């Protein structure tokens, strides 16, 4: 069973095809067998899930990698790097992600769409958090030079689909469509808290 799944995963990775259900079945099969998965396939799966850091795909996969496998010498160094990369993405430290990624020589070659998918994921997070972003900052978040930003935004927005709506991108600012998340409005009927009210609660 594991051999058949390994062939399917290998083919999916070679074709740059994202199939989270296949990846989970593959990892579960090794948990059940109590054996170690092939290094290239394991790292390939985890790298495929990194661009979806705003979802639970990475956590779902890494939770199926037992501690003794994570600590095994054959993958320990590479898994440590992948953990760092995922942490930078999930914490919004996008500039640090690109710095570490560009220096990650020990990792296997990522899929052709990896960086484009990561940029789409970053764009989804940024657009749902901020309505306006300076061009220089947006370029740094996406790991490109400012003069490449327009084309990079177009590609990333196309991948992100309906999750991202760019209103404009001029020489200074990238503006996203307003939402209740990136431009929340206060309730006009909300009464301001008085210091005496706060004291009565905490005392």
C-alpha positions as CSV (number, residue, x, y, z in Angstrom):
1,X,0.0,0.0,0.0
2,X,2.8,2.4,1.0
3,X,4.6,1.7,-2.2
4,X,1.6,2.5,-4.3
5,X,1.0,5.7,-2.4
6,X,4.7,6.6,-2.7
7,X,4.4,6.3,-6.5
8,X,1.3,8.5,-6.5
9,X,3.0,11.2,-4.3
10,X,6.2,11.1,-6.4
11,X,4.1,11.6,-9.6
12,X,2.1,14.5,-7.9
13,X,5.3,16.2,-6.8
14,X,6.9,15.8,-10.3
15,X,3.8,17.3,-11.9
16,X,3.6,20.1,-9.4
17,X,0.1,18.9,-8.4
18,X,-1.3,19.8,-5.0
19,X,-3.3,16.9,-3.4
20,X,-3.6,17.3,0.3
21,X,-5.7,14.2,0.7
22,X,-3.1,12.1,-1.0
23,X,-0.3,13.6,1.1
24,X,-2.2,12.8,4.3
25,X,-2.9,9.2,3.2
26,X,0.7,8.7,2.4
27,X,1.9,10.0,5.8
28,X,-0.8,8.1,7.7
29,X,0.4,4.8,6.0
30,X,3.8,5.3,7.6
31,X,2.4,6.0,11.0
32,X,0.4,2.8,10.8
33,X,3.4,0.8,9.6
34,X,5.8,2.4,12.1
35,X,8.4,3.1,9.4
36,X,10.2,6.2,8.1
37,X,9.0,7.8,4.8
38,X,11.3,8.5,2.0
39,X,13.2,11.8,2.7
40,X,12.6,13.3,-0.7
41,X,8.9,12.6,-0.6
42,X,8.5,13.8,3.0
43,X,10.3,17.1,2.4
44,X,8.5,17.5,-0.9
45,X,5.1,17.2,0.8
46,X,6.0,19.7,3.5
47,X,7.3,22.2,1.0
48,X,4.1,21.8,-1.0
49,X,2.0,22.8,2.1
50,X,4.1,25.8,3.1
51,X,2.4,28.2,0.6
52,X,-0.9,27.3,2.3
53,X,0.4,28.6,5.7
54,X,-2.9,30.5,6.2
55,X,-4.7,27.2,6.3
56,X,-4.0,24.1,8.5
57,X,-2.5,21.9,5.8
58,X,1.1,22.1,7.1
59,X,0.0,21.4,10.6
60,X,-2.1,18.5,9.4
61,X,0.9,16.9,7.6
62,X,3.6,17.6,10.2
63,X,1.3,16.2,13.0
64,X,1.5,12.8,11.1
65,X,5.3,12.8,11.3
66,X,6.2,11.1,14.6
67,X,8.8,12.6,16.9
68,X,11.3,9.9,16.3
69,X,11.2,10.6,12.5
70,X,11.5,14.4,13.0
71,X,14.6,13.8,15.2
72,X,16.1,11.3,12.8
73,X,19.5,12.4,11.5
74,X,18.4,11.8,7.9
75,X,15.9,14.7,8.0
76,X,16.5,16.6,11.2
77,X,18.4,19.5,9.7
78,X,16.0,20.0,6.8
79,X,12.9,19.7,9.0
80,X,14.4,22.4,11.3
81,X,14.7,24.8,8.3
82,X,11.2,24.0,7.1
83,X,9.8,24.7,10.7
84,X,11.6,28.1,10.7
85,X,10.2,28.9,7.3
86,X,6.7,28.0,8.3
87,X,7.1,30.0,11.5
88,X,8.1,33.1,9.6
89,X,5.1,32.8,7.3
90,X,2.5,32.1,10.0
91,X,3.9,35.0,12.2
92,X,3.8,37.5,9.3
93,X,7.6,37.8,9.2
94,X,7.7,37.7,5.4
95,X,11.0,39.5,4.9
96,X,12.8,37.0,7.1
97,X,11.1,34.2,5.2
98,X,12.6,35.2,1.9
99,X,16.0,35.8,3.6
100,X,16.1,32.3,5.0
101,X,14.5,30.7,1.9
102,X,17.2,32.2,-0.4
103,X,19.9,30.7,1.9
104,X,18.2,27.2,2.3
105,X,20.7,25.2,0.1
106,X,20.1,22.0,2.1
107,X,16.5,21.7,1.0
108,X,15.5,19.8,-2.1
109,X,14.4,21.8,-5.1
110,X,10.9,23.2,-4.6
111,X,8.2,22.9,-7.2
112,X,8.2,25.4,-10.0
113,X,5.1,27.2,-8.6
114,X,6.4,27.3,-5.0
115,X,7.4,30.9,-4.8
116,X,4.4,32.1,-6.8
117,X,2.1,30.2,-4.4
118,X,3.9,31.6,-1.4
119,X,3.4,35.1,-2.7
120,X,-0.3,34.4,-3.3
121,X,-0.6,33.2,0.3
122,X,1.2,36.3,1.6
123,X,-1.1,38.5,-0.5
124,X,-4.2,36.9,0.9
125,X,-3.0,37.5,4.5
126,X,-1.8,41.1,3.8
127,X,-5.0,42.1,2.0
128,X,-7.2,40.8,4.7
129,X,-5.2,42.7,7.3
130,X,-4.3,46.0,5.7
131,X,-6.3,48.2,3.3
132,X,-3.2,50.2,2.2
133,X,0.4,49.1,2.1
134,X,3.4,51.2,0.9
135,X,4.9,49.9,-2.3
136,X,8.3,49.4,-0.8
137,X,6.9,47.3,2.1
138,X,4.7,45.2,-0.2
139,X,7.6,44.5,-2.5
140,X,9.6,43.4,0.6
141,X,6.8,41.2,1.8
142,X,6.7,39.4,-1.6
143,X,10.5,39.2,-1.9
144,X,10.9,41.2,-5.1
145,X,12.3,44.6,-6.2
146,X,9.8,47.5,-6.3
147,X,10.1,47.7,-10.1
148,X,8.8,44.0,-10.2
149,X,5.9,44.6,-7.9
150,X,3.2,45.3,-10.5
151,X,3.7,42.1,-12.5
152,X,4.2,40.1,-9.2
153,X,1.0,41.4,-7.8
154,X,-0.9,40.5,-11.0
155,X,0.4,36.9,-10.9
156,X,-0.2,36.5,-7.1
157,X,-3.7,38.0,-7.3
158,X,-4.5,35.6,-10.2
159,X,-3.5,32.6,-8.1
160,X,-5.3,33.9,-5.0
161,X,-8.5,34.4,-7.0
162,X,-11.5,35.8,-5.2
163,X,-9.6,36.0,-1.9
164,X,-7.8,39.1,-3.0
165,X,-9.2,42.3,-4.6
166,X,-6.6,44.9,-5.6
167,X,-8.1,48.4,-6.1
168,X,-5.0,50.1,-7.3
169,X,-1.2,50.1,-7.3
170,X,0.5,53.4,-7.9
171,X,4.1,54.5,-7.3
172,X,3.6,54.8,-3.5
173,X,0.7,52.6,-2.3
174,X,-1.0,49.3,-2.9
175,X,-4.7,49.6,-2.1
176,X,-7.0,46.6,-1.5
177,X,-10.8,46.5,-1.4
178,X,-12.2,47.5,2.0
179,X,-13.5,44.7,4.3
180,X,-14.6,44.5,7.9
181,X,-11.2,43.0,8.6
182,X,-8.7,45.4,7.0
183,X,-10.8,48.6,7.6
184,X,-13.1,47.9,10.6
185,X,-15.5,50.6,11.6
186,X,-16.4,51.4,15.2
187,X,-20.0,51.2,16.3
188,X,-21.4,54.7,16.5
189,X,-23.8,53.5,19.3
190,X,-20.9,52.2,21.4
191,X,-20.5,54.2,24.6
192,X,-16.9,55.1,25.7
193,X,-15.7,53.3,28.8
194,X,-15.1,55.4,31.8
195,X,-12.2,54.8,34.2
196,X,-14.7,54.2,37.0
197,X,-16.3,51.5,35.0
198,X,-13.0,49.7,34.5
199,X,-12.1,50.0,38.2
200,X,-15.5,48.5,39.2
201,X,-14.7,45.4,37.0
202,X,-11.2,44.7,38.1
203,X,-11.5,45.6,41.8
